[in-house]
């Protein structure tokens, strides 16, 4: 039986339920080999807070880590033929632990590549603390456009799609359907304001109109129980506006699912709930995705989530670059990732690559409802002189990233 | 080409008269239809549709034409269909999630790619016995075998390699890195060349099977089709090695390639998302499965033209033609 356990080690903090290090031998019968090229990666994340009450789909404790672990197995299976061995050291931060120190410890331990699943401020603190070290950092979860713009950093790559990419994907779909009048509902949290800002920019970019915009002031009604008192104001506040589709900005999932079927007029809902734009979805099965989904399910005993997919893609991007370069030098890998030579098969039907100007992963974005894929952006007909993938997110002429 | 000048009626009569000699059964696996469509190669019509196990993908036939092998991926088995009765005679052990396979030129054993498990399973088809399981790269798929049966080639889609496996020792003796997501491996009939398609890389790599040196990386360009839509999958080479055909997936084209210069000479427009190809034994026709338009395109090899489109089951995946 083939040994397929992961090469994941948890150095500190909570153990997240993944198998410990395994031994990967050379393929039987291959000629005598030199010592394999050792490639060490680090994964840094914070212990998840407990889910809010009435959370129907709570974030699993190993979100992200499980995707990276599967990619480590994949890289090591390939490594048996290329004489490369990958180790993933994971650090899960508890309450008061500081991210920059933990990141430095991972790099001290030999990690040349860090997969970081933290908010934008902590992520930047990590990158700045590692300035001058030979390490490449992958942002696997933060969607903030400023990280790709004014706050970009030279050795920081983004595998997670930016908010602009997500809202551009939706806007392309609305434009293709000729739903040109949007009603935007904006939640009270900082991320909601940023999402709304991205949606407004996407509307301008694709010729749509914000017909109305209202803040959500009725609390987390999506988390209310079925026998809760109905809030009359929430049922009528969409009345009296002429619009084609409702767009909700609610990244925490507090109220967005309350809106469908409760709008005054019979209108569809999109945005952070309803029809969503995402890097990955459990209903995705085209382009060989069914294989990745089933391999992931077998290892993690749950469906693959977008952050899992993003961590898998970061780990595989390193594996692909090291395989082609036959070198694990972080600076050589960073240069290779933004070169024309790099391309990665990531189950999206087209190769994914990095934009050299802000190191954002170019990727098709899935448009999905809870249990089905509705479309894939870029939508047919949206053209670009470089690649149609650059119709999503910030293009070279408008980038505010001047760090290279 | 006497047919071009002959009157239409004479052509039809001649075709009927010649029917006994040149009519082959063409078998198409319908991945989402859970069925096999049988086509008559002379009348180019569907004879029957036969239900099989879930998610049939890889399909091949024994050299005597009596046994049809179907990889029923979601059943974790290979179904053996008796072509005389077109019923499932038995199910072979296959290892988990069989996708593609290839028979030894003698008709035994069968080499199966287990996509979910990073291995190739070797099965004795007479005894229904697993002879070996060979660890390969992530998501093994394409399977090719040298005409002398000595060298098996497997492509792994996520590892991006062609693995060369010695069929006597069941050991991987070499691995060649190719472009992203290699899907298919095909030897020339004289064993001189190996063709490996890379679906996401958009290329076909020609390898010298003896030295394992890359002879050529063939790229494709079609006016009005984005480079991303060019996704080569199935490859077939004529017996004389002079012409190769590559199915280009969502580019909806089959590329015609000069077998010596490796130049692309023509693109034939077929149905949507063309994946697998199979010649009739006389190489008069090449059949191409179009997974998204649920049909099969028939290419007249001498004329280099698509002459017919035949509707089949849902999501046609693989195709094989009976040897006689």
Interface residues (C-beta under 8 A of the other chain):
Chain A: X2 X4 X27 X28 X29 X30 X74 X77 X78 X80 X81 X82 X288 X291 X294 X295 X298 X316 X320 X323 X324 X343 X344 X345 X349 X350 X351 X387 X388
Chain B: X97 X115 X116 X117 X118 X119 X133 X135 X137 X138 X139 X156 X157 X158 X159 X160 X161 X163 X166 X169 X171 X172 X173 X175 X177 X180 X181 X199 X200 X201 X202 X226 X228 X231 X250
